[in-house]
Amino acid sequence: MTRIARRSTDKEHRAVPWFGMWIGMALALSVIYCWSAGRLLSACSPSPALRAYLESDAPVESEEAAAKPPMFDSSFAEYLKKGLSYYIDAYDGGKPYQYKDSSYPHRRANATLPLWFKKVFPLNKHMTPDKQTCFMHVGKAGGSTIGCMLGFLIHCGDDDKTNYQSVPSLLAATTAHSFHRGVYDCSDEAANYLFVIRNPLARALSAFNYAKPDLSEKHPFSKKYKDKEIYVDCDFWTLNDLAERGLVKGNNGASDECKDRAKKALLGTENNLVHWFYNYQFYYESMPPDANIVVIRNEHIVDDWNAVETLLGGDADFTQEHVPVNNAREKKPEEVYLSDAAKVVLCETLCNEIQVYKTILRRAQNIKNEQYVQSMQELVTSCPKEAMEESCPDAKPDIREKVDGCY
């Protein structure tokens, strides 16, 4: 699969005529009924015309890429997995490891990595930076689950010293460093950049509910909820309310200040909500332009983990039983409800973010044509217009200052 440069502008995207967009929209109607009925798209049979339309933008693997050998030969792969298994079995809430080649303290004088950047096992001495994988931990996309499986101490178990969820694998053995929010601890020489991604609308909903203060707590406005203003001052207690009152134009009960705050928060141009601020665009534009990308889709963890493991030279023996559930809580019905009007305006505001999400998928070394189409079919059920379009009415936000701030 050919590499595509990062920071591509809207002009660099393949032009799609307007009539093609609307034809695509018409074709999408063949699957929209699944969404309206509250069913998964995978239960439907998309029309051949819709599939052809989606496939026209899917990644096309070159013969050279298809014939590319695994990164590690079988003997070295087995050596790494055995060593990792030993440390996982021996770990009993001991002192976590911080790798000596950690780059963050060198970039930031006197900086200390948070505990959740550390791992439960040391890095193999033969694992030089050019063989390592950087974990791009996009918030509320399933990164805590994958991070625990990789050996990072992030929302794992009942406390910070409990982590028995690491999976003996090449991916865990080679993923040495992480990038989360404003802490970039990866080498620019890393062999791969691992994104854990999720449908952008579903990620936005999860991030909103995650940051919301619990008024029943003794200190609901603690440091954890530093972005409480968008909830308390603007009285946006559900994402549906934020969309219908904060994003829809007109006099609908929200002040101009709160409307402005809601839009900038969702665009990631103001830090009113932490995991909206650190969005796909932020992580994508922070990595080296020619980086190799691999992806684990939240909706298809087992398939994608096995695909990445195979690229590295390991075995596709990962199963659903290996997947822990971390950093999740039961949601109230009103917390997950989105009206049709709310979905439309949220998708419109997230348009550029959705295009970055699609670009990450297209660049991913382990995502093949049919898997890209699968994700686009799923995206059509929530944001049909944005799934079909290749550009957005508004220019992509300029976030150079935010990106520079993470180094």
PyMOL commands that set and color helices and strands:
alter all, ss='L'
color gray80, all
select helices_A, chain A and resi 10-12+18-36+41-43+48-55+63-66+74-90+104-107+115-117+129-131+143-150+170-174+200-211+223-225+229-232+239-247+256-267+274-277+280-286+298-312+320-322+333-336+340-349+351-363+369-380+384-388+400-404
alter helices_A, ss='H'
color red, helices_A
select strands_A, chain A and resi 133-136+175-180+183-184+192-197+293-297
alter strands_A, ss='S'
color yellow, strands_A
deselect
rebuild
show_as cartoon
